[in-house]
Amino acid sequence: MPHSPLMLLGAPGSPYTRKMLAALRYRRIPYRLLVGSHRTPTDLPRPKPQLLPTFYFTKEDGSIEAVVDSTPLLRRFERDYPDRKLVPSDPAIAFLDYLLEDFADEWLTKAMFHYRWHFPADAEQAAEILPRWSVKPMTEAALAPKALHQGPPDLAPLCRRLQRHHRAPSSRRASAVISAP
Ligand SMILES: N[C@@H](CCC(=O)N[C@@H](CS)C(=O)NCC(=O)O)C(=O)O
């Protein structure tokens, strides 16, 4: 049985963090969420690749291991925690469960990001809220929407990525598919 509570680094705006928090809550696995990103200074080890959420497990020798990737992590929890399992015991239904999980894990985020950034009111709200959740603590002045678009050092890559996302033809094609009736 792993150490309790489980410790994870994540952000409320990260769909994979939300996925894992939902699973932990359903399974009633105690956890401690450190809100931040890998740009937040900590003494914790860095995983490869540096993704959110990152879980920290204490190994037998007392050292801490940083682990990412929600799908194998969910399976690890199936193995490590006996109660309220997510994967059905019937092998055929378990296969369907894996299929649905993989589909949602790989593709549902596309719809989520579409609805986060496609409509101007949503995009404005996201641009206002997300940096507060994912970047190291900053002053209100540095976080002001104007500063967000001009790009202070930590936010500039995020702004550039968002601008690319809006202009890319493939993203326009994906938007049409996602929002098709
Ligand atoms: N396959 C990973 C994906 C995790 C992931 O993409 N997390 C995003 C945040 S929701 C991230 O850390 N992105 C940072 C980046 O791409 O540099 C999982 O299932 O946990």
The ligand as an SDF file (V2000), in Angstrom:
LIG
                    3D

 20 19  0  0  0  0  0  0  0  0999 V2000
   -0.6290   11.3880  -21.2200 N   0  0  0  0  0  0  0  0  0  0  0  0
   -0.5380   12.3230  -20.1220 C   0  0  0  0  0  0  0  0  0  0  0  0
   -0.8620   13.7070  -20.6230 C   0  0  0  0  0  0  0  0  0  0  0  0
   -0.6880   14.7630  -19.5450 C   0  0  0  0  0  0  0  0  0  0  0  0
   -0.6530   16.1510  -20.1460 C   0  0  0  0  0  0  0  0  0  0  0  0
   -0.5740   16.3430  -21.3860 O   0  0  0  0  0  0  0  0  0  0  0  0
   -0.7110   17.1440  -19.2700 N   0  0  0  0  0  0  0  0  0  0  0  0
   -0.6590   18.5190  -19.7220 C   0  0  0  0  0  0  0  0  0  0  0  0
   -1.5030   19.3770  -18.8020 C   0  0  0  0  0  0  0  0  0  0  0  0
   -3.1910   18.8900  -18.8580 S   0  0  0  0  0  0  0  0  0  0  0  0
    0.7510   19.0430  -19.6090 C   0  0  0  0  0  0  0  0  0  0  0  0
    1.4010   18.8160  -18.6340 O   0  0  0  0  0  0  0  0  0  0  0  0
    1.2130   19.7550  -20.6340 N   0  0  0  0  0  0  0  0  0  0  0  0
    2.4790   20.4070  -20.5680 C   0  0  0  0  0  0  0  0  0  0  0  0
    3.1810   20.3810  -21.8610 C   0  0  0  0  0  0  0  0  0  0  0  0
    2.6310   19.7910  -22.8090 O   0  0  0  0  0  0  0  0  0  0  0  0
    4.2800   20.9100  -21.9120 O   0  0  0  0  0  0  0  0  0  0  0  0
   -1.5000   11.8800  -19.0130 C   0  0  0  0  0  0  0  0  0  0  0  0
   -2.4180   11.0970  -19.3080 O   0  0  0  0  0  0  0  0  0  0  0  0
   -1.2880   12.2140  -17.8420 O   0  0  0  0  0  0  0  0  0  0  0  0
  1  2  1  0
  2  3  1  0
  2 18  1  0
  3  4  1  0
  4  5  1  0
  5  6  2  0
  5  7  1  0
  7  8  1  0
  8  9  1  0
  8 11  1  0
  9 10  1  0
 11 12  2  0
 11 13  1  0
 13 14  1  0
 14 15  1  0
 15 16  2  0
 15 17  1  0
 18 19  2  0
 18 20  1  0
M  END
$$$$
